[in-house]
Amino acid sequence: MAQLVSAGPFATEGERRAASILQQLPENWVVICNKMLPKGDRSYEIDFIVIGNRWVFLLDEKSWSGKILGNDQLWVRADGFSIRSPLAKADYVAKMLAGHIGWKVTPLKESGYFVRGGVLLSVAEQFPQIHDSRAANGIFLLGNVCERLQSVDSQGGNPLVGQWHSQISTALVDLSNRPQVPRRIESLTIYDAVAIRPGVRLFNARMDGNSDKPLQLMVYDLTKDPLDSQALYEFYMHEGVALQKLYATGFVPLVNIPFRWSDDFLVLPIMPPSGKPLSIYPLPETREEFVQELLLVAACFKALDQIHAHNVLHRAIGSDTVYVQSIQPVKIVFTNFYAARVGTSSIAPSLDALSIEDPYAAIDLAIGYGFATAETDTFSLALVFLERLSGVSLANIRANVESDVVFPQQQRWTSFLSNELASELSTLFKESIMPEKGAKPPSAKEIATRLNDLARRLRVEIQGDTVEGILLDKRYKVHRLLGRGTMANTYLASDNDF
């Protein structure tokens, strides 16, 4: 059996089962659990580090069941909840782990690639449908994880891993232990840790006797400075009240009354919104649907303007933080305010010093959350919709927060818009995301106004395109125009010869 090095209780039953299975690896392997990897001003949770003969594996355990779909950016669970790809995150943290090991075990520093990131699905029984080149050797099911790890370990990697086994183990065991995830908070059962930031943790939970209604819990740590515990409590209560007031706009989820959990924590329960996250919301397929899409985008920017009017910055906008509740009329909700700033104060003051790697974030936030402004929020939302409306993956638009934006050469919206309107939409995105030097990007309110105007003019164009009943090639009866291209149009038609 492999050597199991555990740092405290496991966060979930899935992690406990996974550890038991991983311990069945060969006796010269080492499995290290529940560690934190420091990087600058922040740290990253690591569920499992598995040291083989040629590879060091970093595994992120997920207790998800049912059908899972996704790509290199986003995964969608069977319950419809979408998250940014855990495989991409594991791959990112694996690169940092390789740097940490190389610094501690110098022979490995210049000896090539030897750390792999992966996702271990401890409950799922079928392999997820993930369109990502890393998936084949980066996603593992619990039933055959030991065999798969040994198979991958026999390919490539670095033989020095086996030679320096004990030194690598020492370097990793010395990492700090991961903060414990509570099993319960009052009458709530915790089943997943969504995010952990200094001073604030975000959990998914269910109330006893009502398992169909999940809750998100923002848990504030009051112990950072025991002398200021009461001041922290009052500060976080102020944040809770601010988010409760924001609920009146209709653009944020319902925030329940905060309560204290022992003397050390304040818990803010949040009701997840109905609807679908933008990341999995269907794309428009016709010109009429594209009118609704433009109105949806406009509604999102209008909502963001209203949030800013209440002196709140979101600071973590992505395609998974916007929920579409209805399309006619358009109704959307912003979620995940755990990194927000209300007024001049942050929900977690230590967040202000954190640098981040979110590719949707403006370049200013690469320095730290403290540099967030209304413009950086607007940038993030514009980048979300540039990805969506262009049909080009974010990875091909911008690799990370410090990378330049590469404006897509082929945009999906040209299938729905005339050349004039397509050019105007391109200009609007460029002004919002990559403005000329010295030029001020348009505000969220201005973007909403211009998008509503584009939608109105597109509707006028559609009404002027009366094509129903036209016979093409003396054979095909046109029912409606589906889209316009620079060289051709697309019609829905029937064949009169059949």
N, C-alpha and C positions, 0 to 999 in steps of 0.2 A: 504493500500500500504506500501511496505517496505521503510525504510529510505534510501535515496540515498545520498551518500557523494562523490561528484565529485571533483577531483583535476585538474581543467583546462579543456580545450577542448579535445575531444576524437581524437585519432590518425586517425581513419577511420570511414566511415559511418557504417561499420559493428559493431564497438564498440558502436556507438551511439544507433543503433537499439537494441543491446544486453542490454544496460543499461535501455532502455525504457521497455523492456520485464521483466528484472529482478526486476524492481521496482514493478511489480505485485505480488511479493511474499508477504506473510502475514506481517501485520503491525509491528509485533515484530521482524522481520528480519532486518538486516542492510546490505547494499551493498556499498562497498567502492571501488572507481575506481582510476586507474592511479597512482600507488604508486611505490616507489623504496625500496627494502629491502637490507640494507647493510650487507655485509659479508666479513670481513677482508678488503682487499684492493679494493674490487669491489662491485658492486651493481647489483641487479636483478630486471628487470621490472615486475610489476604485473598489469595485466589488471583489474581483479575484485577479491575482497575478499568478500565472502558472509558469514555472520554470522547467522547460524540457531539456533536450540535449542540444538542439540547434536554434531553438526559438524561445523567446519569452513572450507569453500570451497575456494580454490584458483583456479581461472579459467583463462586460457589463450585463448583469443578470436582469431579465425582464420576466415578470410573472404574468404574461399575457396569454390568453387563450383565443381560439377561434381564428378566423381568416385575417391575415395581415397583408396589406398591400403597401407599395411604396416605391421610391426611387432613391437617388443619391442625396436628395435633399430632405424629403419628408416621408414618414411612415404613417399609415392609417390603420388603427386597430379595428377589431370587429365591432366595437361599440360606437364607431364613427369618430372617436377622438383621434386627432392628428398631433404628431410631435415631430420635431426636427430629427432627422435620421440619427438614431443612437449608434449606428455603425460609423457614420461620419465623425461623431463625437469621440468614439472609442479610438478611431484611427488618429485623430488629432492628439488625444491624450497619450497614445502610444508613442508618438514622436517625441513628446516631452519626457516620457518615462525613459526612452532610449538615451536622451541627453543626461538625465539624472544618473542612470546606471554608468554611462560612459565617464561621467565626472568622478564617480566613486571607484569604478573598476577601469582604470586607464587603458589596459590592453584592448578593451572593446571600443574605445573612443573613435578610433579611425579604422575600424575593421568591418564596416558595412552594416547593412540593414539586419537587425536581429530581434526587433520587437514588433509584434503584430497585434492590432486591435480587433476585437470581436464582440459579438452579442450572443449571449446564451439564453435561449428561450426555455425556461424551466417548466412551463405548463403546456405550451403549444404542442400539438401532435403532428401537425403538417408543416412542411417547410414554407415560409412566407414567400409571396410573389414580390420580390424586390428587384427592380431594374437598376442594378449597381454592380459594376465589375468586381467589387470587393466581396459580394455576397457569397459566392461559391465557397470560398475558404475563410469567410469571416462571420458566418451565421451558423450557430450550433443548436441542435435540439438535445434535450437532456438524455434521451434514450440512447444516443450513440456518441455523446460528446467525447468520451475517452478514446474511442477508436478513431474518431475524426481528428482529434488533436494529435494523436500519435502519427497519423498519416501525414498531416500537414508538417509535423515536426521533422519528418524524414526527408522533406523536400526543401532545398535552399537553406536559408538561415545562415548561421555561423557556428562552426564546431567549437569555437572558443567559449560559447555559452556553457557547454558541458564541462570544459576544462576549468572554468572559473565559477562553478556552481555555488560553492559555499560563500565566495566573496559577493556574488550577486544577491544571494539570500540575505546576507548581513546588511547590504546596502538598502534592501527593500524592507526588511523587518524594522529597520531604524526609522522608517517613515512614521509620522504621527497617525494615531488611530482615528478612524472616521467617527464623527459624532453619532451617537446612537439615535435611531429612529424609534420613537415610542410605538408600542403596539396599540395603545389606547390613550385617548384624551377624554376624560369624563365618560359620556355615553357614546363616544365616537370611536370606531375602529379604523386605524390607519392602515391603508393597503398599498400606498405608494408614496415615495418622496419625489416630488416634482422638481423642486429646485432648492438649493441651499446657498444662501448668501450671508455674509457676516451680519449677524443681528437679526436676520429674517430667514425663516424656513417655510417652504410651501409644501403642504401635504394634500393628498387625496384621501378622503375619508367617507365612511358611511355611518349613518346613525343606526343604533340598535333597533331592530324591528321594522326598519324602513330601508332595506338594502337597495331599492330601486332608485333612490334619490341620493346621488353622491354630493359631497360637499368639498370645497377647497378650503383649507385652513391656512391662514397666514399666522405663523407663530413667532412672536417677537420675544427676543431674549432680553430680560431685564437685568441680567447679572453681569453685563460687561463691566460696569463700574458700580459696585454695591452701594457706594456713597450716593450715587445719582439714580438709584432704582426708582424712586418716586417720580423724579423728573422725567425719566425715560417712559414710565407708565403714562404720565400726563401727555407726553409728546406723541406716543403711539395712539392714545385715545383720540387725540386731535386729528391724527391721520385717518382713523376709522370714521370719525364724524364727517371729515371732508369727503371721503368716498361715499358715505351715506347720502350726503347732500348732492353729490354728483349723480346719484341714481335718478333724481328728479328729471334729468335731461333725457333719460331713456337710452343712454348710450353706454351704460356700464351695468354689470350684473348687480343683483341685490346683495347688499352687505348687511349681515345680521349684527345684533348687538355684541360687542366684544365682551369676553369674560376672562377672568384670571384663572390660570392653571398653576396651582401652587403659588408660591411667592415669586417664582422665577420667570414666569412666562405670561404673556398676554396673547389670547387667541382671538382672531378675527375670522368668523365663518363667512364664506362667500358661496352663494348659490350659482353653480355653473349655468350659463345661459342656454336656452333652447336654440335650435337651429344647427347649421353646419359651419365649421370653420372655413374660411375663404380658401384654405389650402386644398380642400376636397370639393369645393362647390363647382358644379358643372360649368364648363366654358361655353360661351355663346357659339351657336352653329349657323345662325341666320342673321341677316341684317336687322330684322326686328328684334331679335334677342340681343344684338350688339347695342341697340338703343338702350335696352334695359341695363346692359352692362355698364354703359357710360353713366347712366343715372345712378347705378350702384356705386361706382367709383366716386362720383360727385357727392353722394350721401356720406361716404366714408370721410372725405375731406371736410365736409360740413360738420360732421360729428366731431372730428378732431379739433376743428376751430372752436366748437362749443366747449370741449374739454379744456382747451387752452384758456378760454375766456373765464373759466373757473379757477385759473391759476394752477393748473395741474399739468405736468409733463409726464408722458407715459414712459419714455426712455427705453422701451424694449419691444417696439412694434415689429411684427412679422406676419407672415401669411397665416399663422396659427393663432394669432391674438385677435383677429377680427372674425366675428360670427355673423353669418347672414341668417336672419330670422324670417324674412319674407322679401319677395322681389317686387310684388305689386300690392300695396305700396312698398317701397324699399324701407326695410328696417334692419339696422345693424347694431352690434354691440361690441365694444372693445373689452378685452379681458386681460388677465395677468398684469395687475398693477403693482406687483411686489417690488419693482425697481423704480416706482414712480417718485416724483418730487412734487410736493404740495407747497406752493409759495416758494420761499427760499430755502426750505428744509427738505431733506431727503427722508423717505420712509426708513431707510437704513443709512445713517450718516456715513458709515464706512464705505458704502457703495460709491460715493463720490470719488474716491481715490482709485477705484478699480478700473483697470483697462479691460477691454472685452474683445472677443473675436467674432461677434455676431456679424455676418456679412451684410445684413440689412442696415447696420448702424452707420451713421455718418462718420467721416474720418476723425472728427473732433473727439468722438467717444473712444477712439483707440487710445487716447491719452487717459481718459477716465470719465465716468458717468457725470462727474461734476461739471463737465463742459457742455452738457445737454442744454438745448434751447428749443423753442418752438420750431425753429428751422430744422433742427436735427430730427425731430419727430416727423416733420413734413417730408424730409428727405427719405426716411425709412418707408413711409407709406407710399411715396411715389415709386420707390424701387420695388416694393411688393407688386404694384400694379404694372410696372414696366415688364417684370418677369411674366406676369399673368397674361397681359394683353398681347405681348410680342410672341408668346409661345416659346421663348428661349429660356432654358434652365438658368437659374441664378449662378451656377458654377461657371457658365459660359459668359455671364455678364460681369461678374465680380467674384474673384476667388475668396477674398477675405476682406476684413474691414480696412486694411491698409492698401488694398489693391485699387487701381483706377477702374472706373466703370467703362466697359466696352459696349458702346451702344449697338444693339442688334442691327445687322444689315438687312435681314429678312424679318419683317414684322407681320405677325398674323393679322393685325388689324387692316392691312391693305386689302384683304379679301372682302371686307365689309364696307370700307370707306372709299369715297372718291379720292382722286389724287390730292385735291385741295384740302379735304378734311384730314386725310392721312398725314399730310405735311404739317398741318396745324397741331395734330396730336403729338407727332414726333417733336415738334418745337417745344410744346408744353412740357414734355418729359425731359428734354435736354435742359430747359431753363430751370426745372425743379431739381434735377439730379446733378447736372454738370454745367452750371451757369458760367458765362464768360467771366474772366478775371475782373473783379471789382463790381460785378453786377449782383444785385440782390435777388435771390430766388423768389418766385411768387409765394404768397402766403397760402395757407390751406383754404382760406375763404375765397381767394382769387382763383385758385385751381378749381374749386367746386363750381364757381360761376362759369368759368370757361368750358368746363366739361358739360354742364347743363346746356350751354349754348351749342356745343358740338352735337349733343343728343337731339336737340330741337331741329337743327339743320339736317341731320341725317334722316330724321323722320320725314321732313319735307321732301328730301330726295327720294325716299322710298315711296311716298305717296305719288310722286311724279313718274315713277317707274311702273306704268301700267302695262304689264306684259301678259297678263292672264289671257289665254285663248290664242295667242300668237302661234302660228305653225312654223316650225323650223325644219328646213330641208324637206318641206312638203310631207313631213312624216311625224315629227315630234310636237305634241301639243304642250305648250308651256302653261304651268300652273302658277309659278311664282319665281321671282328672282331670289337666289340664295346668297350670292356674293359677287363682288366685283374684283377683278384683277387688273393689272396694268395691261395685259395682252388679251384677256378673255373674261367673260362673265360665266357664272354657274347658275343653272336653272333647275328647278324641279319640273320634270316633264313626264309625259306618258307616251308610249309608242303606239301610234294608231294602227300599225300593222299587226299588233298582237291583241 
